[in-house]
Amino acid sequence: MEELKFLHEMAAETAVLAYGSTAAIGGRMTDTGGGKYYCRSVFLDIPVGNGADDLFLKGTSVTITSHTKGWTALEARESRRVGEATGYVELGLQYRGGKALLTEPVQFTLTGKVNNASGTAGIVFTDEYSPAEEEAWEEEESIHEFTKGPVPFYLKNLMTAKPDAPTVPCCDFSPGQPIRFSWEGSGTSYKIYKKGEAGPIYTGRDTFYEYGAGVVNDTTFILEADLSGNARTEGEEKKLAYKVLYDTITVTVRDPTLHKLTVEGNLRAMSGLSVGGYMSSATGAVLNGSNIIKNAELNGTISAANGIIHMMNNAASLPLKFWSPPTTVYFNTDGILYGLFNAGYESDTAYGEISAVPDYGPYGWDITYYVKLMGVDGRPFYIPKAANIVLPVSADRGWLLIQHGEKLGKDYAFNWWFVPFGAGKVQNGELFTLTQEKGEWQKREIDKFNRRLRERGGSLPVTE
């Protein structure tokens, strides 16, 4: 088979186009010979109708937008393929100067309403080209296929922030400070549950919510995504699909209100102590400074002089990057491990993947972050897809962190933070230790990660 002169790449936000949805499909055209051919126009014949082989609904608007200077989008017209069984609509891009060498990709966005039939539909590209040294115009055809199906059910990127800075992740709040929740998902409805509450604090279809009451102590929230409805009609039988996904996030509070505190050992207050009610000590108490304690029961020793009692103030960053080899982190105190990742604005093919597996396994968490291309006012606009992850941490336990990134922008973000929760044992003042030694369970998880990269067609494996 003769090698194609031009390569057409197209990608939507999801691998499977959801039937009944309005799809914005980003595309680009490149010269496989690196600028050996002139091109004056490219035409897209798009199958329209109600069948499995059709892409968009017939009679609805189908448009193409150019994002490359000099290239003009052509309005939809009757296709030259009118004689074929499947109906087509023809769109195109034309160079205003007559012809151009494709030394840079021609980028565009195709928009239309996907029909309601599952199946595979192909767009036919026809390129009008001529070798650089000649004026003999020829045509080349190629096909790009898309799969249509149900809306993928997903729930991800749950984060909390302050209402006046909704895009800046925050998990530490003042008592009673409003908390803004946001997430991504394809559910038909959502609920947020709060520790200590019998019912949800939020029920609705939006993917954001501001909790005005805030919290007065560390609290875990559970987000529920619901996808329900009549899936498909087969004859006279209707099958009801019902699915639920969950995600959790924990917020900490500065100067929390503790309803009851039990301490095994000595409790030492370096500033002040204010007791609003009854206080009892079986063996005595040494208080230096100002303290506010409600219902404190002391059975042993606790000291705040050189240890960790408070929340969040001793959060620490892990020295890991997307190119770091697989690393196992062992923690010396309880807390949460929070990761925030962003592929950056500079590349429309950026991709990253993170795998986190606890040493008590066998299940962990896998997340991806990437960049998608959208069109705004005829210009390219790269939207970074961020991802975050919150992991529970126990003292003297470990997490294996495996990371991989491809073509990330210069302004990418790759951050791990450890937020200690309590006064766990801290050795030599260190909150955690890192090691790249691999036992059997680490090798097994790394092999799984590498297999996923190979199946996706990514770069070389993280490690062998």
C-alpha positions as CSV (number, residue, x, y, z in Angstrom):
1,M,0.0,0.0,0.0
2,E,1.4,3.4,-1.0
3,E,2.4,5.6,1.9
4,L,0.0,8.5,2.5
5,K,1.3,12.0,1.7
6,F,-0.7,13.6,4.5
7,L,-1.6,12.3,8.0
8,H,-4.9,13.2,9.6
9,E,-5.1,13.0,13.4
10,M,-8.4,13.5,15.3
11,A,-9.3,13.2,19.0
12,A,-12.4,13.9,21.1
13,E,-12.5,14.4,24.9
14,T,-13.5,10.7,25.3
15,A,-12.3,7.7,23.2
16,V,-16.0,6.7,22.6
17,L,-18.3,9.4,21.3
18,A,-21.5,9.5,23.5
19,Y,-24.5,9.0,21.3
20,G,-26.9,12.0,21.5
21,S,-24.1,14.3,22.6
22,T,-22.7,17.4,20.8
23,A,-19.1,16.4,20.1
24,A,-16.2,18.8,19.5
25,I,-13.5,16.9,17.8
26,G,-10.0,18.4,17.5
27,G,-8.0,17.6,14.4
28,R,-4.7,18.3,12.6
29,M,-3.2,17.6,9.2
30,T,0.6,17.1,8.7
31,D,2.8,16.4,5.7
32,T,4.4,13.0,6.2
33,G,7.3,14.1,4.0
34,G,8.1,17.2,6.1
35,G,7.1,19.8,3.6
36,K,7.6,18.1,0.3
37,Y,4.0,18.7,-1.0
38,Y,1.9,21.8,-1.7
39,C,-1.7,21.5,-0.5
40,R,-4.5,23.9,-1.6
41,S,-7.6,22.3,0.1
42,V,-8.8,19.3,2.1
43,F,-12.4,18.1,2.1
44,L,-14.1,16.0,4.8
45,D,-17.0,13.8,3.8
46,I,-19.0,13.1,7.0
47,P,-21.7,10.4,7.1
48,V,-25.0,11.8,8.5
49,G,-28.1,9.9,9.3
50,N,-29.6,7.6,11.9
51,G,-27.6,4.4,11.2
52,A,-24.7,2.8,13.0
53,D,-22.4,3.8,10.2
54,D,-23.4,7.5,10.4
55,L,-21.6,9.9,12.7
56,F,-23.9,12.9,13.1
57,L,-27.7,13.3,12.9
58,K,-28.9,14.4,9.5
59,G,-30.4,17.9,9.5
60,T,-28.5,19.1,12.4
61,S,-25.6,21.7,12.3
62,V,-22.2,20.3,11.4
63,T,-19.4,22.9,11.4
64,I,-15.6,23.1,11.0
65,T,-13.4,25.8,12.5
66,S,-9.8,26.5,11.4
67,H,-7.1,27.3,14.0
68,T,-4.3,27.8,11.5
69,K,-3.4,31.2,9.9
70,G,-4.1,31.3,6.1
71,W,-6.6,28.4,6.1
72,T,-10.3,29.2,5.7
73,A,-13.1,26.9,6.7
74,L,-15.6,26.1,4.0
75,E,-19.3,25.9,4.7
76,A,-21.1,22.6,4.6
77,R,-22.4,21.6,1.2
78,E,-23.8,18.6,-0.6
79,S,-21.2,15.8,-0.8
80,R,-19.8,14.4,-4.0
81,R,-20.7,11.0,-2.5
82,V,-24.4,11.5,-3.0
83,G,-24.7,8.2,-4.9
84,E,-23.6,6.1,-2.0
85,A,-26.0,4.3,0.4
86,T,-25.0,6.4,3.4
87,G,-25.7,10.1,3.2
88,Y,-22.8,12.5,3.5
89,V,-22.2,16.2,4.2
90,E,-19.0,17.8,2.9
91,L,-16.9,20.3,4.8
92,G,-13.5,21.6,4.0
93,L,-10.5,23.9,4.6
94,Q,-8.9,26.0,1.8
95,Y,-5.7,28.0,1.7
96,R,-6.3,31.6,0.9
97,G,-3.0,32.1,-0.9
98,G,-3.8,29.4,-3.4
99,K,-1.4,26.7,-2.1
100,A,0.9,26.1,0.8
101,L,3.7,23.8,1.9
102,L,2.7,22.1,5.2
103,T,5.7,22.9,7.2
104,E,3.5,23.2,10.3
105,P,0.3,21.3,11.1
106,V,-3.1,22.6,9.9
107,Q,-5.3,22.5,13.0
108,F,-9.1,22.6,13.2
109,T,-12.2,21.6,15.2
110,L,-15.2,19.6,13.9
111,T,-18.5,20.0,15.8
112,G,-21.7,18.1,15.4
113,K,-24.5,16.2,17.2
114,V,-23.7,12.4,17.4
115,N,-26.7,10.2,16.4
116,N,-28.3,7.7,18.7
117,A,-26.9,4.5,17.2
118,S,-23.9,2.6,18.5
119,G,-21.4,1.6,15.9
120,T,-18.3,2.8,14.0
121,A,-18.5,5.7,11.5
122,G,-15.7,6.9,9.2
123,I,-14.8,10.4,8.0
124,V,-13.3,10.4,4.5
125,F,-10.5,13.0,3.9
126,T,-9.7,14.1,0.3
127,D,-6.5,16.2,0.0
128,E,-5.7,18.2,-3.1
129,Y,-1.9,18.3,-3.4
130,S,1.0,18.8,-5.8
131,P,4.7,17.9,-5.4
132,A,6.7,21.0,-4.5
133,E,8.5,21.1,-7.9
134,E,5.4,20.6,-10.0
135,E,1.9,22.0,-10.7
136,A,0.2,18.7,-11.3
137,W,-2.7,18.6,-8.8
138,E,-3.7,15.2,-7.5
139,E,-6.1,13.8,-4.9
140,E,-5.5,11.5,-2.0
141,E,-8.1,9.8,0.2
142,S,-7.9,8.5,3.7
143,I,-10.4,7.5,6.4
144,H,-10.5,8.2,10.1
145,E,-13.0,6.1,12.2
146,F,-14.9,6.9,15.4
147,T,-16.7,4.6,17.8
148,K,-20.1,5.7,19.2
149,G,-21.6,4.3,22.3
150,P,-23.1,5.1,25.8
151,V,-21.8,8.0,27.9
152,P,-18.8,6.7,29.9
153,F,-19.6,6.8,33.6
154,Y,-16.8,8.5,35.5
155,L,-16.1,10.6,38.6
156,K,-12.8,12.3,39.2
157,N,-10.9,15.4,40.3
158,L,-12.8,16.0,43.5
159,M,-11.2,19.0,45.2
160,T,-11.9,21.6,47.9
161,A,-11.1,25.3,47.7
162,K,-11.9,28.7,49.2
163,P,-14.9,30.4,47.5
164,D,-12.8,33.4,46.6
165,A,-10.1,31.2,45.0
166,P,-12.1,28.3,43.4
167,T,-9.2,27.1,41.2
168,V,-6.6,26.9,44.0
169,P,-6.8,23.6,45.9
170,C,-7.1,23.9,49.6
171,C,-7.6,21.3,52.3
172,D,-7.0,23.4,55.4
173,F,-9.7,25.9,56.6
174,S,-10.5,28.1,59.6
175,P,-13.4,27.0,61.8
176,G,-16.7,27.7,60.0
177,Q,-15.0,29.0,56.9
178,P,-17.1,28.2,53.7
179,I,-15.8,25.3,51.6
180,R,-16.2,25.1,47.8
181,F,-16.3,21.6,46.3
182,S,-15.8,20.9,42.6
183,W,-15.4,17.7,40.6
184,E,-15.7,16.1,37.1
185,G,-18.2,13.4,36.3
186,S,-20.9,12.2,33.9
187,G,-23.4,11.3,36.5
188,T,-27.1,12.3,36.3
189,S,-27.1,13.5,39.9
190,Y,-24.7,13.9,42.8
191,K,-24.7,13.8,46.6
192,I,-22.2,15.0,49.3
193,Y,-22.2,13.3,52.7
194,K,-20.5,14.7,55.7
195,K,-19.1,12.9,58.7
196,G,-21.6,12.9,61.5
197,E,-24.6,13.8,59.3
198,A,-27.4,11.2,58.6
199,G,-28.3,12.6,55.2
200,P,-26.5,14.4,52.4
201,I,-25.6,18.1,52.7
202,Y,-26.0,18.5,48.9
203,T,-28.1,16.8,46.3
204,G,-28.2,18.0,42.7
205,R,-26.9,17.9,39.1
206,D,-24.2,20.5,39.3
207,T,-20.5,19.5,39.6
208,F,-19.8,22.2,42.2
209,Y,-21.2,23.1,45.6
210,E,-20.4,25.7,48.3
211,Y,-20.9,24.6,51.9
212,G,-21.4,27.8,53.7
213,A,-21.5,26.4,57.2
214,G,-18.0,25.0,57.0
215,V,-16.6,22.7,59.7
216,V,-15.0,23.2,63.1
217,N,-12.8,20.1,63.1
218,D,-11.1,17.7,60.7
219,T,-13.9,16.2,58.5
220,T,-14.2,13.6,55.8
221,F,-16.7,14.2,53.0
222,I,-18.0,11.5,50.6
223,L,-19.1,12.4,47.1
224,E,-21.6,10.0,45.4
225,A,-22.3,10.1,41.6
226,D,-25.5,8.4,40.4
227,L,-26.1,7.3,36.8
228,S,-29.6,5.9,36.4
229,G,-32.2,5.7,33.6
230,N,-33.5,3.6,30.8
231,A,-30.4,2.3,29.1
232,R,-31.8,1.0,25.8
233,T,-35.2,-0.3,24.5
234,E,-35.0,-3.8,23.0
235,G,-38.4,-4.8,21.6
236,E,-40.9,-4.3,24.4
237,E,-38.4,-4.9,27.2
238,K,-36.8,-1.9,28.9
239,K,-33.6,-2.6,30.9
240,L,-33.0,-0.2,33.8
241,A,-29.3,0.6,34.4
242,Y,-28.3,1.8,37.9
243,K,-24.7,2.6,38.8
244,V,-23.0,4.6,41.6
245,L,-19.4,5.9,42.0
246,Y,-17.8,7.3,45.1
247,D,-14.9,9.6,46.0
248,T,-13.7,11.0,49.3
249,I,-11.8,14.0,50.5
250,T,-10.7,15.1,54.0
251,V,-10.3,18.7,55.1
252,T,-8.4,19.9,58.2
253,V,-9.2,22.8,60.4
254,R,-6.8,25.3,62.0
255,D,-7.6,25.8,65.7
256,P,-10.3,23.0,65.7
257,T,-13.0,22.5,68.2
258,L,-12.5,19.1,69.9
259,H,-15.6,17.7,71.6
260,K,-13.6,15.1,73.4
261,L,-9.9,14.4,73.6
262,T,-8.3,11.3,75.2
263,V,-4.5,11.4,75.7
264,E,-2.5,8.5,77.0
265,G,0.5,10.2,78.6
266,N,1.4,13.8,79.6
267,L,-0.3,16.8,77.9
268,R,1.9,19.9,77.8
269,A,0.6,23.3,76.8
270,M,3.3,25.8,76.0
271,S,1.2,29.0,75.7
272,G,-2.1,29.0,77.6
273,L,-5.0,26.7,78.7
274,S,-8.6,27.8,79.1
275,V,-11.0,25.4,80.7
276,G,-14.7,26.2,80.2
277,G,-16.0,23.3,82.3
278,Y,-14.9,20.6,84.6
279,M,-11.2,19.5,84.4
280,S,-9.7,16.6,86.2
281,S,-6.2,15.1,86.3
282,A,-5.4,11.8,88.0
283,T,-1.6,12.4,88.2
284,G,-1.2,16.2,87.6
285,A,-0.8,18.5,84.6
286,V,1.9,21.0,83.6
287,L,0.5,23.9,81.5
288,N,2.7,26.7,80.2
289,G,0.9,29.2,78.1
290,S,-2.6,29.6,76.7
291,N,-4.8,26.6,75.8
292,I,-8.5,26.0,75.1
293,I,-9.5,22.5,75.9
294,K,-13.0,21.0,76.1
295,N,-13.6,17.6,77.7
296,A,-10.0,16.6,77.8
297,E,-9.2,13.3,79.5
298,L,-5.4,12.8,80.1
299,N,-4.1,9.3,80.8
300,G,-0.3,9.6,80.3
301,T,2.1,12.1,78.8
302,I,1.8,14.4,75.7
303,S,4.2,17.3,74.9
304,A,3.9,19.9,72.2
305,A,7.4,21.3,72.7
306,N,9.3,19.1,70.1
307,G,6.6,16.9,68.6
308,I,3.7,17.2,66.2
309,I,0.2,17.7,67.7
310,H,-1.4,20.3,65.5
311,M,-2.8,19.8,62.0
312,M,-1.4,21.0,58.7
313,N,1.3,23.4,59.9
314,N,4.0,20.8,59.3
315,A,2.9,19.8,55.8
316,A,5.9,18.6,53.8
317,S,6.6,18.3,50.0
318,L,7.9,15.0,48.7
319,P,11.0,15.4,46.4
320,L,9.4,13.5,43.4
321,K,9.1,14.4,39.8
322,F,7.3,12.8,36.9
323,W,10.7,11.3,35.8
324,S,11.5,9.9,39.3
325,P,11.9,6.1,39.4
326,P,9.3,4.1,41.4
327,T,9.6,5.0,45.1
328,T,8.2,3.6,48.2
329,V,7.4,6.2,50.9
330,Y,7.2,5.1,54.6
331,F,5.5,7.5,57.0
332,N,6.4,8.1,60.6
333,T,3.0,9.6,61.6
334,D,-0.6,9.5,60.5
335,G,-2.0,11.9,57.9
336,I,-2.9,12.3,54.2
337,L,-0.8,12.2,51.1
338,Y,-2.2,14.8,48.6
339,G,-1.1,14.9,44.9
340,L,-1.8,17.6,42.3
341,F,-0.8,17.2,38.7
342,N,-1.3,19.3,35.6
343,A,0.1,18.6,32.1
344,G,0.7,22.3,31.3
345,Y,-0.4,24.6,28.5
346,E,2.3,24.1,25.9
347,S,1.5,20.8,24.3
348,D,-1.7,19.3,23.0
349,T,-0.4,15.8,23.3
350,A,0.8,16.0,26.9
351,Y,0.0,12.9,29.0
352,G,0.8,11.7,32.5
353,E,-0.1,8.7,34.6
354,I,0.2,8.0,38.4
355,S,-0.1,4.8,40.3
356,A,-0.2,4.6,44.1
357,V,-0.4,1.2,45.9
358,P,-0.2,0.7,49.7
359,D,2.0,-2.0,51.1
360,Y,-1.0,-3.7,52.6
361,G,-2.5,-4.0,49.0
362,P,-3.5,-5.4,46.7
363,Y,-5.6,-2.5,45.4
364,G,-4.5,1.1,44.9
365,W,-5.3,4.2,42.8
366,D,-4.5,5.0,39.2
367,I,-5.1,8.5,37.7
368,T,-4.2,10.2,34.4
369,Y,-3.8,13.9,33.4
370,Y,-3.5,15.2,29.9
371,V,-4.2,18.2,27.6
372,K,-7.1,18.7,25.2
373,L,-7.4,21.2,22.3
374,M,-10.4,23.5,21.9
375,G,-11.2,26.3,19.5
376,V,-12.0,29.8,20.7
377,D,-12.5,32.7,18.1
378,G,-10.7,30.7,15.5
379,R,-7.5,30.3,17.5
380,P,-6.1,27.3,19.2
381,F,-6.6,27.1,22.9
382,Y,-5.0,24.4,25.0
383,I,-6.9,23.4,28.2
384,P,-4.8,21.5,30.7
385,K,-6.5,18.6,32.4
386,A,-5.5,18.5,36.0
387,A,-5.9,15.6,38.4
388,N,-5.5,15.2,42.1
389,I,-5.5,12.3,44.5
390,V,-5.9,12.0,48.3
391,L,-4.5,9.0,50.1
392,P,-4.9,7.9,53.7
393,V,-1.6,7.5,55.5
394,S,-0.9,5.4,58.7
395,A,2.3,5.5,60.7
396,D,4.9,2.9,59.9
397,R,3.1,1.9,56.7
398,G,4.2,2.6,53.1
399,W,2.9,3.7,49.7
400,L,4.5,2.7,46.4
401,L,4.4,5.8,44.0
402,I,4.9,5.2,40.3
403,Q,4.8,8.1,37.9
404,H,5.2,8.7,34.2
405,G,4.9,11.8,32.0
406,E,5.1,12.4,28.2
407,K,5.5,15.8,26.4
408,L,4.5,17.9,29.4
409,G,4.6,21.6,29.0
410,K,7.2,23.8,30.7
411,D,4.5,25.0,33.1
412,Y,3.5,21.5,34.2
413,A,2.7,20.9,37.8
414,F,3.7,17.7,39.6
415,N,3.4,17.9,43.4
416,W,3.1,15.5,46.3
417,W,2.4,16.9,49.8
418,F,2.2,15.0,53.1
419,V,-0.1,16.5,55.7
420,P,0.4,15.0,59.2
421,F,-2.7,14.5,61.3
422,G,-1.5,13.6,64.7
423,A,1.4,13.0,67.1
424,G,2.7,9.8,65.6
425,K,6.3,8.7,66.3
426,V,8.7,11.0,64.5
427,Q,12.2,9.7,64.1
428,N,15.0,12.3,64.0
429,G,12.4,15.0,63.1
430,E,11.5,13.3,59.8
431,L,7.9,12.8,58.7
432,F,8.8,10.1,56.1
433,T,11.5,8.2,54.5
434,L,11.9,7.3,50.8
435,T,13.4,4.1,49.3
436,Q,13.8,2.8,45.8
437,E,14.4,-0.8,47.0
438,K,12.0,-3.2,45.4
439,G,10.5,-6.3,47.0
440,E,8.2,-8.8,45.4
441,W,5.1,-6.7,45.8
442,Q,6.8,-3.6,44.4
443,K,8.1,-5.5,41.4
444,R,4.6,-6.9,40.7
445,E,2.9,-3.5,40.8
446,I,5.7,-1.9,38.6
447,D,5.1,-4.7,36.0
448,K,1.4,-3.9,36.0
449,F,2.1,-0.2,35.4
450,N,4.6,-1.0,32.6
451,R,2.1,-3.3,30.9
452,R,-0.5,-0.5,30.9
453,L,2.0,1.9,29.3
454,R,2.8,-0.6,26.6
455,E,-0.8,-1.3,25.8
456,R,-1.5,2.4,25.6
457,G,1.4,2.8,23.2
458,G,3.3,5.2,25.4
459,S,7.0,5.7,25.9
460,L,9.5,3.2,27.2
461,P,8.5,1.6,30.6
462,V,9.3,3.3,33.8
463,T,11.6,0.5,34.9
464,E,12.4,-3.1,34.1
